Amino acid sequence: MSPYKVTVPKQYQEHWRVKIRDRESGVEEPHVTIMNKTRKWRLSLRSGKLLDHGQLDEIPDDIRAAIAASWGELQAKWDEMFPHSPVRGDK
């Protein structure tokens, strides 16, 4: 299995990544990981809230828009990668 990546706007591609990592255990709440150099944010695919430190406004608007545009696809991909821990709870 390989990670699922969201394409970020060109001006951010050197330092920003948005992906569902393939090494997740699947026991955590479904989330997408947003990375900027060494910083990481985990965004819940259920609630849209950050799971740990930081604020959403630390993430550029264009990147948040790319995530919002891919929201349904991110949820479906998580369910495909981790069917034992679906976004919408037990199936």
Secondary structure, DSSP 8 states (H G I E B T S, - for coil): ---EEE---GGGTTTEEEEE-TT--S-S--EEEEEETTEEEEEETTT-SBSSSS-GGGS-HHHHHHHHHTHHHHHHHHHHH-TTS-TTS--
